[in-house]
Amino acid sequence: MFKKLIWVFVLVFSIRLSALDEKLINRIEEADQFLFSRNMEEAFKNYQEVYDVLKQDKKLSTSDKIIFEEMERSIKELDFYIKIQPIYQLLNQIPELEDEKAYQKEWEIYKQIEQMALDSKIGLVSYLEGLSGQGLASQIILRKVEVLKKVSARFLDKLEKDKKRKKIVSFLGFQKDPKINFNIEEFIGNIIFQTVSAESRFIYQESSKSGSMNKMFLKARESGVDLVLSGKYKSLPKERILFTLFVIDPFVSEKKLIEIRVETKMGFEIFDAVEKMINDALSRLKNYSRLEGFDAVSFYQKDDGKVETSIKKETTEKNEKKDLILYLQQKMDELENKIRDEKIFEIKSILQENQNLKNFHDAGEIILRFNQQSYQKKIPYKDFILKHKKEIRKLILNESEIKRLEEKAEKNWEQGFYGNALEEIEGAEKVLKRMRERYTGIKDIIVEIEKIQNFKWDERKNNLENQLNIALKWKKNLYFGLSYQFEKTYMTNEDIVLLSADKLSGNFGGLFLFRSDLAGNDLFFNVELCYYLVRKANLSYSGQSYGEIQNNTDIDALLGIDYTFSVFSFLDAGVNVFGGVNYSRITNLTNSVSTHLEGFGYKVSGGIFFEFLLYLPVRLQVLYDLGETGSLKHDGVRLEFMGRIIGF
């Protein structure tokens, strides 16, 4: 203490005997003014310029050397302040995030600061709690003020005049809660206007209320406003409201001089409480000057009407310095525990609500996202999977689309619809794949199920493909079946029509069809043999029936080609054409008229076919015949139904 008094005496004596010219002294005062306005960058710049001038003077007097040393100290303080300021700006966001319990955002800020501290090699730092940075700035300013009060009569005079002058006050409005329809801003604005106008030491001035808060502060500063009032309000449960009002010096915008908080039920009583606290605040600010320190005041009122007043004193005493990295790690550890507990509670809530695949996925995603962060403690994802593996597997295999597809595939297998069965199995595989892509939160279980199911499905698919190869990939096929003719068969004898063309006759016959591929599985060569027994038809003359004919033998030997395409896995379709020889023999004619017809003729056919690829593939053909065997005409539809008996 004794050494400090001696140093101050020497400094006072030195300043008064300083040989510095008036221009340099004015530069020092200008730098001081920037410091008091908390424009630390400009203050640092001006101090540095004066320091550089003094440093070049090799013959400084004793008094000038003391000023030089004081300047050097201010430069070091401001240099550290500017260096640490980005960290303080981030730390200033913490209190609001703590109120909102936004632990994740809070942790991210601490993590960002940690990286900045490592990059800048910042070690011990003070004023880490609360509105960080204000304490350090106040400490630098107050130390400078204490020095100037002892050494500068000009500063004391300036300080006294600044205290006594009238202060200009403006209201910048509120950050509003859209849930509250009542126009609180208008009422509070009127209270502020009336209260300020009633005080002789203050002048009320309207100010712009548009743009961000920083822009409004800048406009207020440009307009010469000394104090601005602003704040926010938000609704609380049970029709309550939290109202906050700040008084801030726009030249020192990071420091709240006065804070008024009222938490109560919504009603006109809130305005009475705010008015009383505004009066109290203004009385404390009558002699305010930013050239010296100001003890920030906080008013807080709850439902009981009692106002709690707290004062945060500014002091030149240094705040305890802490290792910044260690401090940040401790804070992040605390937040990690809170976030972890929060996530575990969220997971339990989700699974208690409903244990379906989506909820298991959501729970797993929460764990995975948490573990992706750089947290020291993880939530054990494997434990979560092991604990719920049985339920998730059951949901996937027994209570999803997969079970339905498997059952359908089994049914199609039993019925011989191998193509359908294969499609169902492949569909189940796709469903499981989509589940893996969609439900990433339980991906590990789905991957494990996929391995097991794919092994089983691959075996079943191989069997199905073998059966389909038998059904689909045979190059040569032999069919046996039945044929039914609807030919309009008629005979002519000069101008007498013996068989009416509008009479349809039909007979069953047997057939063999041999097919051999010509080009892959699309184009086939056909040989068809048809044999019909007892073909009958009515005879008529001039519309009058007078007998019937009987054809004991009718044989077709036809060659053709067909073009095949796949409609479904179980169904092929196509078109075909035939041409060949017909042999017919009629042996009887009733009504005392005997006729004998025997001979060879020709027949051409064309039509469509459908082949059903069942356990025993079957083929249905619809053909239209044209041809002639002697006086016997062929003209009509033929239906053929056959089964494939051999394939190779």
C-alpha positions as MATLAB code, in Angstrom:
seq = 'MFKKLIWVFVLVFSIRLSALDEKLINRIEEADQFLFSRNMEEAFKNYQEVYDVLKQDKKLSTSDKIIFEEMERSIKELDFYIKIQPIYQLLNQIPELEDEKAYQKEWEIYKQIEQMALDSKIGLVSYLEGLSGQGLASQIILRKVEVLKKVSARFLDKLEKDKKRKKIVSFLGFQKDPKINFNIEEFIGNIIFQTVSAESRFIYQESSKSGSMNKMFLKARESGVDLVLSGKYKSLPKERILFTLFVIDPFVSEKKLIEIRVETKMGFEIFDAVEKMINDALSRLKNYSRLEGFDAVSFYQKDDGKVETSIKKETTEKNEKKDLILYLQQKMDELENKIRDEKIFEIKSILQENQNLKNFHDAGEIILRFNQQSYQKKIPYKDFILKHKKEIRKLILNESEIKRLEEKAEKNWEQGFYGNALEEIEGAEKVLKRMRERYTGIKDIIVEIEKIQNFKWDERKNNLENQLNIALKWKKNLYFGLSYQFEKTYMTNEDIVLLSADKLSGNFGGLFLFRSDLAGNDLFFNVELCYYLVRKANLSYSGQSYGEIQNNTDIDALLGIDYTFSVFSFLDAGVNVFGGVNYSRITNLTNSVSTHLEGFGYKVSGGIFFEFLLYLPVRLQVLYDLGETGSLKHDGVRLEFMGRIIGF';
ca = [
       0.000    0.000    0.000;
       2.817    2.354    0.901;
       4.508    1.615   -2.441;
       1.254    2.433   -4.290;
       1.014    5.845   -2.567;
       4.594    6.645   -3.486;
       3.946    5.609   -7.119;
       0.802    7.799   -7.344;
       2.691   10.768   -5.830;
       5.488   10.347   -8.352;
       2.987   10.005  -11.202;
       1.092   13.156  -10.149;
       4.303   15.107   -9.773;
       5.585   13.752  -13.094;
       2.465   14.631  -15.080;
       2.491   18.163  -13.808;
       6.156   18.576  -14.704;
       5.816   16.709  -18.038;
       7.514   18.212  -21.023;
       4.986   16.695  -23.423;
       3.461   19.193  -25.849;
      -0.250   20.024  -25.831;
      -0.908   18.078  -29.028;
       0.377   14.823  -27.512;
      -1.561   15.415  -24.281;
      -4.742   15.894  -26.370;
      -4.044   12.583  -28.113;
      -3.801   10.866  -24.729;
      -7.103   12.407  -23.601;
      -8.725   11.337  -26.860;
      -7.561    7.781  -26.235;
      -8.949    8.004  -22.693;
     -12.297    9.115  -24.104;
     -12.438    6.087  -26.399;
     -11.659    3.898  -23.390;
     -14.510    5.397  -21.314;
     -16.885    4.814  -24.229;
     -15.635    1.208  -24.250;
     -14.369    1.548  -27.784;
     -11.376   -0.557  -26.886;
     -10.007   -0.909  -30.419;
      -9.773    2.856  -30.983;
      -8.386    3.401  -27.473;
      -5.705    0.764  -28.137;
      -4.853    2.351  -31.498;
      -4.413    5.851  -30.031;
      -2.458    4.683  -26.981;
      -0.191    2.698  -29.316;
       0.467    5.759  -31.511;
       1.392    7.925  -28.503;
       3.477    5.085  -27.112;
       5.385    4.781  -30.400;
       6.162    8.530  -30.325;
       7.433    8.383  -26.738;
       9.420    5.242  -27.476;
      11.429    7.067  -30.143;
      12.465    9.772  -27.691;
      15.759    8.603  -26.186;
      15.907   11.517  -23.683;
      12.618   11.167  -21.817;
      12.449   12.976  -18.526;
      11.624   11.082  -15.363;
       8.033   12.344  -15.518;
       7.680   11.348  -19.179;
       9.035    7.871  -18.423;
       6.284    7.375  -15.823;
       3.648    8.429  -18.387;
       5.305    6.048  -20.858;
       5.086    3.166  -18.371;
       1.404    3.922  -17.667;
       0.757    3.958  -21.425;
       2.551    0.622  -21.794;
       0.370   -0.906  -19.095;
      -2.842    0.339  -20.751;
      -1.718   -1.096  -24.096;
      -1.071   -4.538  -22.570;
      -4.461   -4.526  -20.834;
      -6.293   -3.511  -23.997;
      -4.331   -5.912  -26.171;
      -5.394   -8.817  -23.973;
      -8.961   -7.501  -23.802;
      -9.243   -7.284  -27.608;
      -7.703  -10.728  -27.964;
     -10.143  -12.272  -25.497;
     -13.198  -10.272  -26.627;
     -14.515  -12.853  -29.175;
     -14.522  -15.384  -26.359;
     -16.377  -12.988  -24.061;
     -18.952  -12.314  -26.780;
     -19.685  -16.032  -26.964;
     -19.780  -16.347  -23.178;
     -22.343  -13.534  -23.067;
     -24.823  -15.877  -24.799;
     -24.593  -18.435  -21.992;
     -26.976  -16.866  -19.397;
     -29.905  -16.772  -21.820;
     -29.213  -20.327  -22.962;
     -29.087  -21.429  -19.322;
     -32.523  -19.865  -18.752;
     -33.870  -21.713  -21.796;
     -32.112  -24.935  -20.746;
     -30.629  -25.121  -24.259;
     -27.844  -27.409  -23.080;
     -26.764  -28.534  -26.550;
     -26.274  -24.986  -27.885;
     -24.535  -24.040  -24.647;
     -22.150  -26.996  -24.997;
     -21.427  -26.081  -28.623;
     -20.473  -22.543  -27.580;
     -18.086  -23.842  -24.913;
     -16.603  -26.209  -27.501;
     -16.116  -23.322  -29.928;
     -14.457  -21.244  -27.222;
     -12.170  -24.147  -26.344;
     -10.910  -24.282  -29.928;
     -10.428  -20.500  -30.003;
      -8.488  -20.633  -26.735;
      -6.251  -23.411  -28.038;
      -5.613  -21.538  -31.296;
      -4.847  -18.260  -29.481;
      -2.900  -19.986  -26.696;
      -4.952  -18.242  -24.010;
      -4.282  -19.548  -20.514;
      -5.496  -17.789  -17.359;
      -8.582  -15.567  -17.720;
     -10.736  -13.649  -15.243;
     -14.436  -12.726  -15.305;
     -15.726  -15.950  -16.804;
     -19.045  -16.025  -14.971;
     -22.126  -13.901  -15.613;
     -22.001  -11.332  -18.405;
     -18.394  -12.023  -19.243;
     -16.154   -9.260  -20.453;
     -17.954   -6.461  -18.652;
     -15.996   -7.099  -15.488;
     -12.636   -6.978  -17.264;
     -13.593   -3.826  -19.207;
     -14.809   -2.153  -16.015;
     -11.611   -3.090  -14.230;
      -9.473   -1.480  -16.975;
     -11.637    1.667  -17.075;
     -11.883    2.101  -13.294;
      -8.156    1.709  -12.883;
      -7.663    4.437  -15.482;
     -10.292    6.656  -13.798;
      -8.616    6.295  -10.403;
      -5.301    7.333  -11.923;
      -6.787   10.337  -13.758;
      -8.693   11.532  -10.694;
      -5.379   11.841   -8.911;
      -3.358   13.398  -11.732;
      -5.694   15.343  -14.042;
      -7.654   18.428  -12.995;
      -8.975   18.638  -16.545;
     -10.477   15.164  -16.228;
     -12.128   15.978  -12.884;
     -13.711   19.074  -14.360;
     -14.954   17.144  -17.370;
     -16.377   14.418  -15.105;
     -18.249   16.879  -12.936;
     -19.789   18.636  -15.928;
     -20.820   15.301  -17.455;
     -22.603   14.290  -14.249;
     -24.616   17.500  -14.042;
     -25.716   17.764  -17.667;
     -29.211   16.620  -18.709;
     -29.303   13.084  -20.058;
     -31.262   12.234  -23.216;
     -33.432    9.103  -22.826;
     -35.142    7.012  -25.538;
     -37.372    3.938  -25.558;
     -36.536    1.316  -28.216;
     -39.492   -1.007  -27.746;
     -39.759   -4.688  -26.818;
     -39.036   -8.120  -28.111;
     -42.638   -9.346  -28.163;
     -44.273  -12.694  -27.490;
     -46.849  -13.406  -30.258;
     -48.919  -15.386  -27.748;
     -49.752  -12.138  -25.921;
     -52.264  -10.005  -27.824;
     -52.296   -7.146  -25.304;
     -50.312   -4.070  -26.427;
     -47.864   -3.945  -23.520;
     -45.357   -1.838  -25.449;
     -47.775    1.070  -25.801;
     -48.568    1.144  -22.067;
     -44.925    0.890  -20.987;
     -43.916    3.489  -23.580;
     -46.407    5.965  -22.064;
     -45.133    5.236  -18.550;
     -41.517    5.846  -19.621;
     -42.418    9.050  -21.450;
     -44.360   10.477  -18.479;
     -41.750    9.399  -15.903;
     -38.782   10.785  -17.867;
     -40.585   14.013  -18.729;
     -41.324   14.608  -15.051;
     -37.590   14.543  -14.166;
     -35.665   17.753  -14.693;
     -32.341   15.949  -15.212;
     -33.641   13.975  -18.196;
     -34.956   14.771  -21.680;
     -37.127   12.255  -23.549;
     -36.390   11.809  -27.233;
     -38.135    9.522  -29.730;
     -35.809    7.043  -31.415;
     -36.055    4.572  -34.276;
     -37.599    1.194  -33.355;
     -36.783   -0.597  -36.606;
     -33.965   -3.007  -37.376;
     -31.863   -5.107  -35.046;
     -31.026   -4.020  -31.515;
     -27.434   -3.212  -32.536;
     -28.695   -0.960  -35.347;
     -31.081    0.787  -32.972;
     -28.220    1.357  -30.494;
     -26.100    2.776  -33.308;
     -28.848    5.182  -34.402;
     -29.438    6.243  -30.798;
     -25.707    6.869  -30.367;
     -25.601    8.940  -33.567;
     -28.554   10.964  -32.252;
     -26.680   11.743  -29.018;
     -28.929    9.577  -26.796;
     -27.356    8.864  -23.389;
     -29.674    6.145  -22.086;
     -31.992    3.737  -23.884;
     -34.708    1.517  -22.437;
     -35.597   -1.764  -24.061;
     -36.577   -5.279  -23.076;
     -38.801   -8.245  -23.716;
     -41.802  -10.080  -22.359;
     -43.071  -13.615  -22.742;
     -46.020  -15.659  -21.577;
     -45.620  -18.284  -18.875;
     -47.894  -21.190  -17.909;
     -51.064  -20.482  -15.907;
     -51.662  -17.050  -17.507;
     -48.492  -15.590  -16.115;
     -46.008  -13.227  -17.721;
     -42.294  -12.515  -17.363;
     -41.516   -8.870  -18.111;
     -37.933   -7.588  -18.424;
     -36.783   -3.980  -18.985;
     -33.173   -2.807  -19.354;
     -31.569    0.630  -19.118;
     -28.436    0.726  -21.256;
     -25.889    3.337  -22.280;
     -25.749    3.004  -26.120;
     -22.071    3.957  -25.978;
     -21.489    1.035  -23.590;
     -24.101   -1.294  -25.118;
     -22.746   -4.524  -23.638;
     -23.409   -3.323  -20.081;
     -26.895   -3.221  -18.538;
     -26.984   -0.349  -16.031;
     -30.445   -1.193  -14.701;
     -32.439   -4.415  -15.030;
     -36.125   -4.591  -14.072;
     -37.857   -7.984  -13.934;
     -41.473   -8.654  -12.995;
     -42.905  -12.171  -12.918;
     -46.613  -12.248  -12.109;
     -50.118  -12.833  -13.414;
     -51.175  -10.729  -16.375;
     -53.009   -7.604  -15.207;
     -52.749   -3.831  -14.829;
     -50.862   -4.298  -11.541;
     -47.754   -5.040  -13.557;
     -47.694   -1.486  -14.923;
     -47.825    0.024  -11.432;
     -44.903   -2.120  -10.371;
     -42.862   -1.215  -13.458;
     -43.568    2.506  -12.993;
     -42.245    2.449   -9.415;
     -39.090    0.632  -10.443;
     -38.487    3.002  -13.383;
     -38.716    5.958  -10.970;
     -36.198    4.289   -8.678;
     -33.906    3.545  -11.627;
     -33.942    7.135  -12.908;
     -33.161    8.497   -9.463;
     -30.033    6.337   -9.425;
     -29.025    7.575  -12.885;
     -29.312   11.337  -12.253;
     -25.546   11.683  -11.761;
     -24.562    8.941  -14.182;
     -21.446    9.436  -16.278;
     -19.777    6.920  -18.454;
     -16.444    8.550  -17.492;
     -16.541    6.638  -14.220;
     -17.829    3.358  -12.930;
     -21.474    2.584  -12.221;
     -22.748   -0.173   -9.956;
     -25.354   -2.080  -11.967;
     -28.733   -2.453  -10.212;
     -31.256   -5.261  -10.622;
     -34.919   -5.073   -9.485;
     -36.930   -8.299   -9.312;
     -40.591   -8.561   -8.248;
     -42.805  -11.669   -7.938;
     -46.451  -12.218   -7.039;
     -46.046  -11.176   -3.421;
     -45.254   -7.598   -4.514;
     -41.882   -7.500   -2.763;
     -39.031   -6.097   -4.812;
     -35.624   -7.714   -4.491;
     -32.838   -5.243   -5.235;
     -29.316   -6.407   -5.956;
     -26.274   -4.283   -6.786;
     -23.260   -5.465   -8.691;
     -20.368   -3.232   -7.694;
     -17.628   -2.341  -10.090;
     -14.181   -2.568   -8.597;
     -10.565   -2.241   -9.600;
      -9.767   -5.376   -7.643;
      -8.808   -8.159   -9.972;
     -11.215  -11.051  -10.355;
      -9.828  -14.518   -9.680;
      -8.125  -15.865  -12.772;
      -8.936  -19.365  -13.915;
      -7.377  -21.713  -16.406;
      -9.699  -21.188  -19.374;
      -9.314  -24.670  -20.881;
      -9.898  -26.370  -17.526;
     -12.885  -24.105  -16.846;
     -14.402  -24.911  -20.249;
     -13.879  -28.650  -19.813;
     -15.598  -28.579  -16.430;
     -18.539  -26.698  -17.916;
     -18.783  -29.078  -20.853;
     -18.668  -32.098  -18.518;
     -21.580  -30.667  -16.526;
     -23.549  -30.007  -19.704;
     -22.772  -33.442  -21.133;
     -24.293  -35.048  -18.042;
     -27.395  -32.873  -18.372;
     -27.744  -33.587  -22.098;
     -27.150  -37.290  -21.525;
     -29.793  -37.457  -18.779;
     -32.160  -35.491  -21.000;
     -31.667  -37.887  -23.923;
     -32.071  -40.997  -21.754;
     -35.331  -39.583  -20.404;
     -36.470  -38.809  -23.958;
     -35.673  -42.380  -25.062;
     -37.645  -43.865  -22.157;
     -40.595  -41.585  -22.922;
     -40.637  -42.626  -26.576;
     -40.568  -46.351  -25.809;
     -43.143  -46.073  -23.033;
     -45.519  -44.410  -25.477;
     -45.521  -47.209  -28.072;
     -43.005  -49.891  -28.938;
     -43.201  -49.841  -32.730;
     -40.412  -49.781  -35.312;
     -40.536  -46.015  -35.736;
     -40.166  -45.397  -32.014;
     -37.299  -47.870  -31.711;
     -35.681  -46.119  -34.683;
     -36.209  -42.677  -33.102;
     -34.704  -43.889  -29.838;
     -31.702  -45.392  -31.642;
     -31.205  -42.196  -33.667;
     -31.111  -40.133  -30.473;
     -28.320  -42.364  -29.151;
     -26.369  -42.319  -32.427;
     -26.605  -38.527  -32.779;
     -25.546  -38.086  -29.166;
     -22.563  -40.393  -29.621;
     -21.492  -38.561  -32.790;
     -20.763  -35.482  -30.691;
     -17.371  -35.074  -29.035;
     -18.796  -36.038  -25.663;
     -16.575  -37.833  -23.184;
     -19.357  -40.138  -21.981;
     -21.437  -42.011  -24.541;
     -24.828  -43.669  -24.302;
     -24.118  -47.399  -24.871;
     -25.787  -48.120  -28.214;
     -24.919  -51.844  -28.095;
     -26.695  -52.181  -24.742;
     -29.797  -50.577  -26.271;
     -29.677  -53.012  -29.216;
     -29.181  -56.080  -27.010;
     -31.952  -55.019  -24.663;
     -34.564  -54.566  -27.392;
     -33.300  -57.025  -30.004;
     -36.045  -59.579  -29.388;
     -38.909  -57.059  -29.662;
     -37.467  -55.395  -32.769;
     -36.873  -58.739  -34.511;
     -40.442  -59.757  -33.779;
     -41.782  -56.492  -35.181;
     -39.725  -56.877  -38.362;
     -40.433  -60.536  -39.116;
     -43.848  -61.190  -37.606;
     -45.699  -57.899  -37.667;
     -44.621  -56.325  -40.929;
     -45.051  -56.704  -44.678;
     -42.308  -59.327  -44.658;
     -44.475  -61.910  -42.934;
     -47.286  -61.444  -45.443;
     -44.904  -61.786  -48.391;
     -43.296  -64.924  -46.953;
     -46.685  -66.560  -46.382;
     -47.775  -65.655  -49.911;
     -44.528  -67.031  -51.352;
     -45.041  -70.311  -49.482;
     -48.587  -70.584  -50.816;
     -47.474  -69.890  -54.398;
     -44.691  -72.481  -53.991;
     -47.212  -75.123  -52.942;
     -49.514  -74.267  -55.853;
     -46.683  -74.333  -58.377;
     -46.640  -70.577  -59.077;
     -42.859  -70.435  -58.919;
     -42.537  -67.089  -60.629;
     -44.963  -65.525  -58.156;
     -43.184  -67.141  -55.238;
     -39.855  -65.783  -56.473;
     -41.343  -62.296  -56.781;
     -42.676  -62.453  -53.215;
     -39.272  -63.515  -51.845;
     -37.540  -60.741  -53.771;
     -40.212  -58.343  -52.523;
     -39.466  -59.367  -48.926;
     -35.773  -58.698  -49.553;
     -36.615  -55.225  -50.862;
     -38.837  -54.511  -47.858;
     -36.002  -55.438  -45.504;
     -33.576  -53.278  -47.488;
     -35.985  -50.314  -47.327;
     -36.292  -50.876  -43.583;
     -32.506  -50.769  -43.239;
     -32.370  -47.498  -45.173;
     -35.331  -45.970  -43.341;
     -34.792  -47.176  -39.783;
     -31.133  -46.221  -39.397;
     -31.569  -46.031  -35.633;
     -31.870  -49.852  -35.502;
     -29.773  -50.564  -38.574;
     -27.485  -53.017  -36.765;
     -30.374  -55.330  -35.917;
     -31.804  -55.132  -39.431;
     -28.398  -55.939  -40.964;
     -28.142  -58.985  -38.701;
     -31.660  -60.094  -39.657;
     -30.807  -59.527  -43.323;
     -27.849  -61.920  -43.103;
     -29.993  -64.656  -41.560;
     -32.986  -64.109  -43.829;
     -30.911  -63.790  -46.981;
     -29.299  -67.154  -46.257;
     -32.732  -68.730  -45.948;
     -34.195  -66.779  -48.866;
     -31.227  -67.523  -51.139;
     -31.781  -71.241  -50.635;
     -35.481  -70.882  -51.411;
     -34.744  -68.654  -54.426;
     -32.325  -71.234  -55.816;
     -35.023  -73.874  -55.610;
     -37.548  -71.583  -57.232;
     -35.149  -70.602  -59.991;
     -34.432  -74.265  -60.693;
     -38.143  -74.911  -61.063;
     -38.512  -71.852  -63.260;
     -35.584  -73.005  -65.369;
     -37.480  -76.211  -65.951;
     -40.602  -74.247  -66.789;
     -39.070  -71.376  -68.691;
     -35.746  -72.376  -70.168;
     -36.600  -75.597  -71.985;
     -35.736  -75.168  -75.644;
     -37.906  -78.053  -76.913;
     -41.358  -78.865  -75.560;
     -44.015  -81.483  -76.250;
     -47.676  -80.835  -75.425;
     -50.706  -83.097  -75.376;
     -54.268  -81.834  -75.220;
     -57.749  -81.426  -76.622;
     -59.071  -79.432  -79.556;
     -62.609  -78.285  -80.227;
     -63.730  -76.990  -83.649;
     -66.445  -74.462  -84.434;
     -65.885  -74.609  -88.220;
     -68.655  -73.588  -90.584;
     -68.306  -76.782  -92.621;
     -70.307  -77.060  -95.840;
     -70.306  -79.044  -99.115;
     -71.379  -77.910 -102.590;
     -72.785  -79.868 -105.549;
     -73.156  -77.531 -108.452;
     -75.767  -74.943 -107.353;
     -77.244  -76.985 -104.561;
     -75.952  -76.127 -101.070;
     -75.947  -79.371  -99.154;
     -74.670  -77.914  -95.854;
     -75.843  -74.519  -94.698;
     -73.023  -72.094  -94.036;
     -74.789  -70.587  -91.018;
     -74.825  -73.866  -89.155;
     -71.899  -74.442  -86.759;
     -70.740  -77.931  -86.113;
     -68.152  -78.859  -83.523;
     -66.231  -81.895  -82.473;
     -63.603  -82.824  -79.946;
     -60.295  -84.158  -80.996;
     -56.910  -84.945  -79.625;
     -53.691  -83.111  -80.483;
     -49.931  -83.168  -80.093;
     -47.848  -80.000  -80.332;
     -44.086  -79.906  -80.593;
     -42.272  -76.571  -80.129;
     -38.587  -75.818  -80.647;
     -36.884  -72.467  -80.178;
     -35.667  -70.483  -83.175;
     -34.346  -67.367  -81.393;
     -33.876  -67.528  -77.626;
     -37.123  -67.741  -75.684;
     -39.073  -65.499  -78.071;
     -39.524  -67.230  -81.440;
     -40.525  -70.908  -81.729;
     -41.081  -73.445  -84.507;
     -44.307  -75.526  -84.144;
     -45.490  -78.926  -85.418;
     -49.107  -79.804  -84.641;
     -51.061  -83.013  -85.259;
     -54.857  -83.049  -84.666;
     -57.187  -86.014  -84.956;
     -60.981  -85.574  -84.806;
     -63.504  -88.445  -84.542;
     -67.197  -88.458  -85.680;
     -67.751  -85.101  -87.160;
     -71.459  -84.412  -87.726;
     -73.384  -81.675  -89.523;
     -77.005  -80.991  -90.455;
     -78.069  -80.845  -94.143;
     -80.653  -78.385  -95.383;
     -82.224  -77.214  -98.637;
     -84.126  -73.995  -99.034;
     -84.049  -73.596  -95.305;
     -85.472  -77.080  -94.759;
     -83.450  -79.731  -92.915;
     -83.481  -83.063  -94.673;
     -80.595  -85.031  -93.221;
     -77.071  -85.091  -91.825;
     -73.608  -86.143  -92.753;
     -71.118  -87.977  -90.654;
     -67.357  -87.574  -91.014;
     -65.550  -90.389  -89.328;
     -62.041  -89.084  -89.835;
     -60.510  -85.573  -89.882;
     -56.736  -85.176  -89.480;
     -54.629  -81.952  -89.516;
     -50.862  -81.935  -89.953;
     -49.700  -78.337  -89.533;
     -46.416  -76.464  -89.323;
     -46.087  -72.988  -87.813;
     -44.198  -70.432  -85.766;
     -45.115  -68.426  -82.674;
     -43.746  -65.298  -81.041;
     -43.745  -65.347  -77.222;
     -43.454  -62.567  -74.648;
     -43.746  -62.592  -70.850;
     -46.766  -60.889  -69.285;
     -46.137  -61.898  -65.681;
     -43.703  -64.273  -64.061;
     -46.425  -66.933  -64.227;
     -47.858  -66.063  -67.646;
     -46.533  -65.952  -71.215;
     -48.563  -64.849  -74.221;
     -48.027  -64.622  -77.958;
     -49.269  -64.969  -81.512;
     -48.908  -67.901  -83.893;
     -49.625  -68.968  -87.463;
     -49.966  -72.474  -88.946;
     -50.266  -73.997  -92.389;
     -50.504  -77.575  -93.568;
     -52.443  -80.579  -94.805;
     -55.952  -81.762  -93.921;
     -57.229  -85.282  -94.560;
     -61.041  -85.807  -94.392;
     -63.224  -88.880  -95.040;
     -67.052  -88.796  -94.953;
     -68.604  -92.243  -94.942;
     -72.368  -91.719  -94.463;
     -75.241  -89.502  -95.559;
     -78.770  -90.030  -94.226;
     -82.260  -89.597  -95.823;
     -81.665  -92.249  -98.541;
     -78.842  -90.278 -100.050;
     -75.407  -91.839  -99.850;
     -72.304  -89.738 -100.341;
     -68.673  -90.663 -100.046;
     -65.971  -87.976  -99.755;
     -62.324  -88.732  -99.156;
     -59.271  -86.694  -99.919;
     -56.508  -84.296  -98.957;
     -56.765  -80.550  -98.739;
     -55.115  -77.593  -97.093;
     -55.695  -75.582  -93.927;
     -54.150  -72.337  -92.624;
     -54.654  -70.966  -89.115;
     -53.697  -67.956  -87.051;
     -54.403  -66.731  -83.560;
     -53.215  -66.069  -80.059;
     -52.142  -68.224  -77.152;
     -51.591  -68.000  -73.373;
     -49.230  -70.234  -71.447;
     -49.630  -70.506  -67.663;
     -46.358  -71.446  -65.986;
     -47.704  -73.624  -63.205;
     -46.270  -76.776  -61.675;
     -47.490  -78.414  -64.929;
     -47.475  -75.589  -67.517;
     -50.680  -75.411  -69.568;
     -51.360  -73.690  -72.879;
     -54.577  -72.227  -74.316;
     -54.751  -71.394  -78.053;
     -57.497  -69.627  -79.975;
     -57.124  -70.070  -83.775;
     -59.128  -69.198  -86.844;
     -59.051  -71.809  -89.630;
     -59.408  -71.351  -93.401;
     -59.035  -74.110  -95.995;
     -60.606  -76.627  -98.369;
     -60.608  -80.408  -98.781;
     -62.415  -81.210 -102.027;
     -65.934  -79.825 -101.723;
     -65.521  -79.635  -97.943;
     -64.806  -76.088  -96.768;
     -62.981  -75.107  -93.525;
     -63.970  -71.747  -92.014;
     -64.242  -71.140  -88.275;
     -62.760  -70.945  -84.794;
     -60.730  -73.670  -83.141;
     -59.984  -73.860  -79.378;
     -57.047  -75.874  -78.071;
     -56.173  -76.688  -74.490;
     -53.034  -78.672  -73.736;
     -50.462  -79.433  -71.065;
     -46.703  -79.631  -71.447;
     -45.623  -83.206  -70.790;
     -41.965  -83.104  -71.815;
     -39.339  -80.376  -71.922;
     -35.668  -80.604  -72.765;
];
